[in-house]
Amino acid sequence: MADIRKKQMASETTEAQIAVHWREEEYYYPSAKFIGQANLTDPGIVERFSEKNYPECFREYADLLSWDKYWDTTLDTSDPPFWKWFVGGKINASYNCVDRHLAKHKNKAALIFVPELEAEAPVSVTYRELYVRVNEFAALLRDFCGLKSGDRVTIHMPMVPELPITMLACARLGVIHSVVFGGFSGEACGMRIADSGSHVLITMDGYYRNGKLLEHKAAADISLDIAKKEGQVVDKVLVWRRHAGKNASASPFVKARDFWVDELLPNYSGQIVPPVPMDSEAPLFLMYTSGSTGKPKGCQHRTGGYLAYVTGTSKYIQDIHPEDVYWCMADIGWITGHSYIVYGPLALAATSVIYEGVPTYPDAGRVWRIAERLDVNIFHTSPTAIRMLRKAGHDEPSKYNYHFKHMTTVGEPIEPEVWRWYYETVGKREAVIADTWWQTENGGFLCSTKPALDPMKPGSAGPGMPGIYAAIYDENHQEVAAGSGKAGNICIRNPWPGIMQTIWGDRDRFVAQYYAKYCKNRNSKDWHDWPYFAADGAVLAVDGYFRILGRVDDVINVAGHRLGTKEIESACLTVPEVAEAAVVPVVDEIKGRVPEVYIALQPGLVASPEIVDKVNKVIETMIGKIARPRRILIVPDMPKTRSGKLMRRVLAAVSNNMSTGDISTLANPDAVEKVREMAQGKESVALADGPEDLKKFGTED
Ligand code: WTA
């Protein structure tokens, strides 16, 4: 085994190719030191969460919380697949993340904010201070904005402590928050405001990124215009200030609409807002994510089940104890940040670190300096960040005196070589690694090793989590056997407390997207008939470990961020010169995948750099910089089937130098050759093989 690995390394295989030519990897084992202190060391958990104890097993997670009223039904399956959890219970998420820790931990840091500029010292927010700030802001939301339980609020903010404060203030009132990733454009934010029906937008004047103070409030003005066009009027915009006494934004304030939070807050000084006991099933938040169609969908998460699930998994899989300093580098604007920066860690009274900026700013040692300075012992990030840090400073971690006991990787498949660098160099062979596979829709982890109980296997997420019965099905609805080496669709056979309730305002789409494919009987009220379809390809090894291959739908996972190809295509089609647009994923050494755009122009028009420029700009303004394509290729003709369907799979093959397969049945096979020349040059050679997700990529329309 070791020899094979040496050979792999010696042959200078790129990271992407290692993922393709993946083979069985050796196990790595947790240290005695880690096991000695771990929260979860009882192998009996597997039996306790086995199918015969389902669904009552999830009481164990719910019992980690403080309930205003205990529930009477653990799982209600009367309206499949709209499962209900801990029915009859009343609970408040803000109380569970803040108030209940005051007795024991009031002077402990709940949050440590690390500004991007190193000259600015980290700022700690104790649990007591968090309590005061959440209450004051909740009073402002209630009395100044008139918000009450069930209302929606859109939050478009960077990585600052005011973001979790805002979320927890909403949760205190039962107001449903919808946080939009700060890097999304005003347009993208506006569409989400409209869909959620928010009357209030909460934003910030600016924030630091790569050493520069970026203007952010201007996006609010754009988003309000867009929302209005969509029929949603926002009456108040609350603007947090990044620097006391300064204004990072040049955009003018609209009278009676825009307000500085720090000018209003003194009116609510010292006010205490009683946490509203919410129904277990009351929505806690919406999180928009990309799917197969152009429009992002609002994943609606419940209060009781979600909080129970993230708290249980934070305790057992993240191994969070109150004395830990925990740093998750994700953005709070994504689900990982919601579950594993804010709700999970704070429900367990941990110290959660929030870093404002870019991991490599001002140099490749920054992350490790932060870890050393704050004595972080649990670290959580994505393969893209790991690849980036490895490239920028392979040996940097050894220069700093920090010690992680636990590290997580999430968001994309991790190549075994990258995993080993994470383990050996970042973790200094001391830390266990949890490769956690899950999605925005899921609330929390679905597959991972149990850190003190299961050995780790580079590149594999591991078995289904306790109480999560995962299986792989093929296109004929047959279960794919473990060890068969065959890839298929990973599904979860049962409901769990963290699963979203529905797509906001679109029950039919919820059923169609996640349950229609493998539902055995639409009339059945038995959950066994309703497997959840995750839209990821996977293989299952004999040891029960799942290796995730990537999306099987039109989603591109760019640096761990989910982008819909259809969203990007719709943006391109708003450029008048563009007749057709096709977006495909291309393998990227650092980001995993990046989008590449093919354009066909309206008849009679000639390709020009100006058109390329327009397309680039429109993608940036309608979605955000994260969606920037690697290339935009204006081609004379798109490959199509005889019935006129656009063949994205062929374009994806061309973009990735893969074999296009049999194209003789296309309406215009010679178009492929022209496209290939444009994309690869005359001398190109197609590789026989490529990543699984690319082979099957794309719908035809
Ligand atoms: C991918 C992020 C491999 C997967 C929490 C999924 C992963 C999508 C892993 C969801 C992992 C997430 N290994 N792939 N450990 N974790 N993915 O909604 O394709 O932003 O469907 O949620 O990321 O992305 P999302």
Residues whose N, C-alpha, C, O or C-beta is under 5 A from the ligand:
A	BS01	WTA	T409 V410 G411 E412 P413 D435 T436 W437 W438 Q439 T440 A461 A534 D536 I548 G550 R551 G560 R562
